[in-house]
C-alpha cells in the first residue's frame, strides 16, 4: 500500500480515536506513525491501543510506527485557601517551600530545584505564560517577585523558568515507569520531554538499551542554545512549539522552527513539526487558512513529518483532520517551488563513503529516468542517508528487521517494507526489482537505483550503488 507523498503524518491517539475501527480509518486516511501520549491515559489503555495498531498493521500489510511520548517534569504551584487569586501588575508575590495553601500574596512552589536556579532578574511564567513574574530576591527556600503581567491564578497551574537551566532530570519516576512499560510493549520511538542540555539524553538511552530510538522534544530555550549537540545525540527531533512558545516570545518561534529543521536535515535526523497545526479542527470540520499555511510551511522547509495532537486525540473531527493534513501535504509537494526550496537548502555531502554513494545516487537520479531508489538496510542508516538528499524518486527501503521498518515509517520519502535477507548482489537486484513491481513503484522496463552496504547485514556500511532494469 503506497503513499503518494514524501512527508509523513503523525497522529496522537486518545478518547476520540480509541477504537480499532478509527485507527484503521486514520491509517487509511494517511497516518504513518501513531503517538501514545503518556501525559494522559493509563498503561492498560496504551496497551490496548498498541494492540489495535498492530492488528491494523497486520491487516494492511505495511509497517506502522509507534511513538511513546514521555510527560517529563511538571512544575506547578500548590493550592489556594480560598480558590483562584488575582495577581495585579506591579504588586509583590512570594513563592516558597511552605506547604500552606496560598493567597493573593504568596503560593507554595514545591520545587527546591527552581529556587536553586533563580537569581534576581530571572523571569517566571505561570499558567502557560499568561502571568509573568520577575524575581527581585531569592534564596534556597523562597523567591520574592514583582508581577509584570497579572491575571487570575488558580491552583496547580504550571510554572516555566525560561532564563535558567534547572538541576532537574528530564525523566521523573513516572517517566521511568512509563518508559520501561513502553519498551516492554515494543514501541519504536521514545519522545523525551524537558530536555535542557545534551546530557539529558544519556539516561533515556541507557534505559532504552537499544530497544527503541530516542526522539528529543525541543521545547526549552536552553536546548535551542546547544541545538547541534542535541541533534547529534538524538535519533530524531520534535519541534514542540507549544512549550517553546511559552518560554520564548511568539515571534521568535517561526525562525527557531526553521533553524531546527535545517539542523536536523544537515545531520540526516528525522524532524517532526508539532503542536497546534490544525488546532481549530478540534471543534470545527475545517481549519483556518492560517493553519493550512502553517502545515504547508513545515512541508516547504523539508520537515520529515507533521503531527496532530488534540485534533486526533480528543477533537470532534479526527478523521477529517488527517484527511486535511494529507491534502495540504500533497498540494505543497505538487508545487514546483517546493522542489526548488528543497534543492536550495540541501547540505553539501561530506567526505565519507555513505555521502559519496548518496551524492552519486542524487546525480544519477537527475540524469536518468529513475522510477525508484531501493535501499537495503539493517539499522536504517542507508535509508536515512538517502532521505537526507531529498531525492526526486521515492525511496523503497527493504530491511529484514521489522523494528527498523517501523522506525522508518517516520522518515521523509521512505516506503519501508520488511523483506528476507539477501546473500549476494544478484539476489539483491532480483529482490529489489520484484518488490518495486509488487509495491507499484516501477513497471517492467523501468530503471531503478539500488543502494546497500557490503558485506550485507553490516549496519552503517553504505558503500554500493547499482543501476538495474526491472
N, C-alpha and C positions, 0 to 999 in steps of 0.2 A: 504494500500500500504506500504509494509515493505522495509526498507533499510537493507541490509545485511552487515552492518559495524557499528562500535560504534562511532568513531569520526565524527563530523558534519562539514558541508561546509557552509560558509557564502559567499555570492556574492553581490557585490555592483552594483546597477543599475545606468545606465547613458545613454548617447546617443546611445551606441551600443546595449543596452538591454531594450529599452523603449517601446517595443510593448508587448501586452498581449501574442502573439504567442511565442515570445522569452522568456518571463518569464516562460511560461508553459514548454517550451523546457528545460530551465535551471533547473526548479524543477525536471522534469522527469530525467534529467541527474545526479541529485544528490544534488541540493541546498536545504538546510534545513531552512536557515534564509536569508532574503534579507535585505541589508543595503541601507538606503537612506542617502546620504552624503549631509548635509546641507551646506557644503562649496561651493557647486555648485547647480545650478538649482533654479527654482522659487517654491513658495508654490503651485502654480497651477500644476506644473509638478510633484511634490512629491505627491500631492493629487491624480492625475491621476494614478501614479504608484501604490499607495496603493490600489486604486480601482481595478486595474488589478490583483494585488496579491490576493485580496480577491475573485475575480472571479475564479482565478486558484484554490485557496484553496477550494472553493465550488465544483468545478468540480472534483477535485481529491479526495475529502473527507478526507483530512488529515490536521491537524492544521499546519500553516506556520507562523514562527516568523518574525517580522519586527523590525529592529534596526534603530533608527534615530540618526545619528552621528552629534553632535554639532561642529561647526567650532572652537570655542574658540578664545581667543585674538590673533590677528595677529600683531606682532610688525614689523614695516617696516621703512626704511629710506624714505626721501622725494624725490623730483625731482632734476635734474641736469640741469644747464643752457644750456650746450652745448652737451647734450647726455651723454652716458656712459663715465666713467672716469677710469683711470688706477691707482691703488694703488701699490706702489713699496715697497718691503720689506725693513725695516729699516727706512722708512720715517715716518713723523708725519701725523696724520689725526685727525681732530676735529669733534665731533658730538655735536650738540647744539639744543636749542629750537627756534632758529631764523628760520622763515619760508621762508627765501630767498632761491632760488634754489642753489644747491651746486656746487662744483667744485672738482678738484683733491686734495684740501687741507681740505675741510670740507663738511659736509652734515647735512641736517635737520633731526632730530630724534624726532618726535612729541610724545614722551612718557616720561613725567617727572618722572614717576614711575621707569623707568630704571635708571635715574640719581640718584634717591634717594637710590638705592640699590648698586650702584657701589662704588668701593674703589680702590686705587692703587693696581695693580696686577691682577685685575679682567680681565677675557677674554671676548671678544665679537666676535661672529661668524656671518658673513654676507653671504647671498645667500646660505643657506643650508650648511654652514660650509666651503664653498670654499675659503673664505677670513677670516683671523684671526687677531684680534687686541688685544693689551694688554693695559689696562688703566694705564697711568702714573700720571695723575692728574684729579680729578673730583670734581664738585660742584653740587648744585641742578639744575644748568642750562646748564652745558656743561661737556664734558669729553675729555681730551687730550689723545690720544692713540699713540702707536707705532705699525706700521704694521708688524706683524710677518710673515704672508703668504699673498702675494699680488695677484693681478689679476684685471680683469675688473669688475667694479661695475656699474650696471645700476639702474635706479630709481625704487623705491618701492620694493626693494628686502628685504627679511626677515632678522630679527635680532634675534639672540639667546643669552641668558645670562646664560651660564651653571653653573657659580660659585655663583649664588645668588638666593635667594627666593624673587621674586618680589611682591610688595604690590598690586597685581592685582587679581581681582576675576576671577575664571575660566569661568564665564558666562558674556559675553558682552550684551549690549542691543539687538543686533541682535540675540544672542543666546537665550535670554529670550523670544523674539517673536517667534523664531523657536521652542523652547521647548514647549511653550503653543500651538502652531499650531500642532506640532506632537502629543501632548497629546489629542487634540481635534479630530485628525484623528483616534486615538486609537492604536498607536504603543505599542509594549510590552517592548521594551528596549530603554533607552536613554544613548548614549555614551557621556561621558563628557571629553573634551579636556583640556589641560593645567592645570591638577591637580598637585599642588606642595606639598600639605600637606593634612592630613585627613579632616581638617575643610572645605576644598574647596567643599566637597561633601554635606555639610549641606544645602546650598541654593538650589541646584538642588532637593534634596529630599523634602525640604519644598514646592517647587513649584510643584513637581510631585503629592504630596498628595496621594500617593499610587496608582496613575493611571498607572504607569509604573515602571519598575525596573531600577536601576542605574548601569551602567557599567562604570568603570574608565579606561580611556586610559592612560597607564603608558608610559610616553614619556619624563619625566623630571628627571634629576639626584636626585633632592631633594625628589621626590616622592619615588624613589628606596630606599633612606635612611630611610624612615619610611614605608617600604613595608607592614609589617604585620598589622600595624594600618589601612592603606588604604584598604587592602584586607578585613579586618574585617568590615569596614564601607561600602563596596561595595557589590552589588548583583552579580557582575561578573567583570572580568578584561580583557582588551585587551592589549597585548604586542605590542605597536605601535612602531615597530622597526625603521621606517623611521626617525621620530623626535628624538628618543632615540639615533640613530646612528649619528645624527648631533651633539648633545651636549656631547656625550661620545665617546672615541676612539672606532673605529670599532671592534677592537679585544676584547673589553670588553662586547659587546652586546650578544654574544652567552651564556656566563656564566650568565649574568643577565637574559636572557630569561629563562634559566633553573631554576634559583632561583625563578623567578616569578611563573612559572608553579608549582614548588614544594610548594610554599607558598599557592597558590590557592587550590591545591589538599589537602593540610593539613587542610585547613579550609572548604573544600567542596564547594568552589565557582567556577562556570564555568570560564574557561580561553580560550581566543582566541589568537592564534599567527597570526599576520597580517603584511602586507607590503612587497612588492617585492618578494612574494613567487614564482610566475611564471612570473616574470617581462618580460622576453623575449617574452612571448606569447602575449604581446600587439601587436607585429608586426610579430610574427612567429607562425606557426601552431604547433610547438613542443617546449618544454622547453629545457634549458641546463641541462646537467646531474647534475650540482651543484644545480640547482633549485629543481630538483626532490629529491635530497638528503636533501635539506633544509626542504621541506614539510615532508619528511619521519622522519627527526629528531624530529620535533614537535610531530608527532604521537608516536614515540618511547618514548618520555618524558611523554606522557599521557595527552596532551592538549585535551580539550573538542572539540575544533573546529579550523579549519584553514580558512583563509579568502583571497578572491580575491578582489583587489581594481580596478585599471585601467584595469586589464586584462579583467574583465567582464563589466566594466562601459563604457570604451571608446576604447578598443582594437579591433583588426580586427577579433579575434577568441574567443569570449566569451564562446560559447558552447564547443569548443574544450578544453578550459582552465578548465572548470568544469569537463568535462569527464576525463581529465588527472589527476586532483586532486582526483577524485573518484577512479581511478585505482591505484594511489600511495597509498592512504589510505587503500584500500582493500589488496594490496600486503603486506604492512607492517603488517597489522593485521593478516595475514595468517602465519606470521613468528613466530615460537615458541619462539624465543628470545624476541619478543615483549611482550609476556605474562610474561616471566621471569623478564623483566625490570619493568613491572607494579607491580608485586608482591614484587620485591626487594625494590621498592620505596614507598610501602604502608605505610601510617601513622598509628601508633597504635590507637586502639579505646580508647575513653575517658570514664570515669565512669558516663555515662548518659544512660537513658532508650533507647533513639534512637540509640546510639552507640552499646549498648548491643544487641539490636534486629538485627542491620545490621551486627554486627560481627558474630552473630549466623547464620544469613542468609548466610554469606560467607562460614562459616564452613559447613553448610548443603549442600550448592552447591558443595562443594568439595567431600562430602561423597556420595551423591545421584546423580542420573542422572536427574538433574533438566532441564526441557525444557525452562522455562521462569520464571522470577521473576515478579510478578504482584504487583504494589504498588497502593494503594488507597490514594489519596491526595487532599486536598482542596487548600492549599497555594503552594504546590510543594515541601515542605520540606522533606517529606518521600522519594520522588523520588530522590531529590538532595543527601540525605544522603545515599541512596542505591548506587547511581552512584559514590560517593566518594570511595567506596570499589573497584571499577573497577571489578565487578564480571564477571565470565565466561559466565553465561547465560545472554541473553538480558533482558532488563527491559521494561515491558509493563506498562506504567503509565496511570492510569484511574482517571479522575477528572471530577466533574460536572462543573468546570469553564473553559470556552473556553480560557479566557485570560491566565490562568495557563497552559493549554495545549500548547498554542502558545509559552509561555516563555520557556517551557521545550524542545522545538524543538532544542534548543541550547546545550543541556546537553548530555554528553558522554553516549552512550549506551541506551538512553531513547527513546522509541517509545511511543509518547504521544497521547492519544485519549480522547475525551470528552464523558462522559457517564452519565446516570441518577444517582442521589444519591442513596445510599442504606441505609436501616434502621436497619439491623441486620447482624450477621455473616453468617448465612445460605444464605441470599440473596447476600452477598458479594462474597461468594465462587461460587455460581451459575453464577453470572455475570462474575467473573474472568475466569471461565472455558469456558463459552460461547464466551467471547471476545478473549481469547487466541486461540480458534479454528478459529474464524472468521478472525483474523489477521494473521493466518498461523504461529503462534509461537508454537503451540502444536497440537497433534492429539489425538484421543481417546486412553485412557490408559496411557498417559504421566503424569508425576509428575510435579506439579508446586508449587512454593512458593508464598504466599500472605502476604504482609506486609501492615499494616494500623495503624491508630490511633483511639483509643476509648476514649470517645464516638465519633462516626462518625461526621465529619464536624468541628472538633476542630483542628485548624492549629497548626502544630508543635508537635503533641502528638503521635509520632510513638511508639507504645507500644504493638503491636500484630503481631505475626508471625504464619502462618497457612500453613501446608503441605496438599495439596489436589491432588486428581487424576481426570484427565479430563474424 
